[in-house]
Amino acid sequence: MRVGRVISGVLQGMEFIPVTVEVTASNAESARFVIVGLADTAIREAKERVLSALHALGVKLPNYITVNLAPAEVKKEGTGFDLPIALAVLVATNEISPIPQDRAVFGELSLDGKVRGVSGILALSLGAEKKGFSGVVLPKENENDLINRDNFCYWGTDSLAQLVGSLKDHKSLKLNIQNKVESKRQLKPFSGIVGQEKVKRALTLAVAGGHHFLMVGPPGCGKSLLASRVPHLLPPLSEEEQYEVLFLKSLSRGSKDLSVLPPFRSPHHSVSDAGLIGGGSPPKPGEITLAHRGVLFLDEFPEFKRSALEALRAPLEAGYVEISRVRGKERYPANFQLIAAMNPCPCGYFGDPRCSCSKSSIQKYLNKVSGPMLDRFDLQVSVERVDPYISEVDDEEILLEKIIDIREQQLKRSGVLNANLASKEMLSTLNSNQKLSAILKKTNLTMRGIVRVLRVSRTIADWDGSESVGESHLLEALSFRNLDRLMAGG
Ligand SMILES: [Zn+2]
């Protein structure tokens, strides 16, 4: 008895796990077709699609077929196993010669033997490539989801018949993928935004030091527009980072978006905890993972569910998120720059005659963001509707180069961006500088607040090319604590 073996696979977190589809077939008195090996419902139903597609091919099948998906302890999901199962049956029955084991096979079958697209195919392919596979056999329908890889081959097929034909007479189904990754950036990150110099300065410093950032201002003052430009301020992604970004996009939505700019995600405040953090069934990465290497923008910050914001805290510290599933946990990266925006009061027009909010309603509104979450923002900046003066901006191309430069310096110096410097290290700078501690004593900042201000001061000092943090750096950093002042009622 010949065993038909075809390799397919699944993703566990960021890792591709090869799955061997093994088939034995024989003639027996009673017919059966059984699939074993921790398959989900979609795979157990593959039986009907596979049998029908094989009949359409016109091959005579033995009536006793056993399919085993190994390793048994790995959970297999989805319809992508149809094609490898059908091929393994054909190998087991000597209809075709064995398929080389260095290529992985994915595809859903229709009842008449057409091969349908599979979601997340780019993530599967990139994962297989990383595991050392030489290529993948996949639905031609997925052609536009792929990116060109120099030493990795894609074979695309429209139908089981076409694939079998090509295996018999060695016609090549090699796809010639032209898709290039899209990394075009806006050369001038703030082009078209008049004024708002203080916010631009703060955003630039936030990116330069990796600081999380909160904007407070009335509706329509340009908070979203300013936030949306931040990916254009971030350093370009390295090849490895581009790979991660494309992988995660494909994994979560089967996305055809091949842009490798640092991502910009801006979920609505009604987003579920699972939608924001990741989870669900089957578990999928959430917005924080899609924002990995880029920006997570939370507009109308106080309107987000408390539970969602609570759940945000751990990944914000760790740079990754762990999602529980029936068997163990899956880890996804979530290293992003957080930018949040909010109104200064429920109506949004605080300080303007139009504002009709009572003192208590304003306090209640601000309290929604108080506490540990607010603590995460190194910079809090007021955005005004009109900015009365327009100063000379640095040439924005130089701006970008400087940001890249300063981030590299920080990594070289301490292995992390300033936003992640240890509290101890920050506070120790105070011991040696009486002037700075005198200034800070006059503020009503908490210890955590002081640490955050010192981190921003460090970034400003870096921006000035100064080795040590001076008074002017500290004073500017203190000017970016608008919400603290608002909360103190001033
Ligand atoms: Zn108001």
Boltz pocket constraint, residues with backbone or C-beta under 6 A from the ligand:
constraints:
  - pocket:
      binder: B
      contacts: [[A, 345], [A, 346], [A, 347], [A, 348], [A, 349], [A, 350], [A, 354], [A, 355], [A, 356], [A, 357]]
      max_distance: 6.0
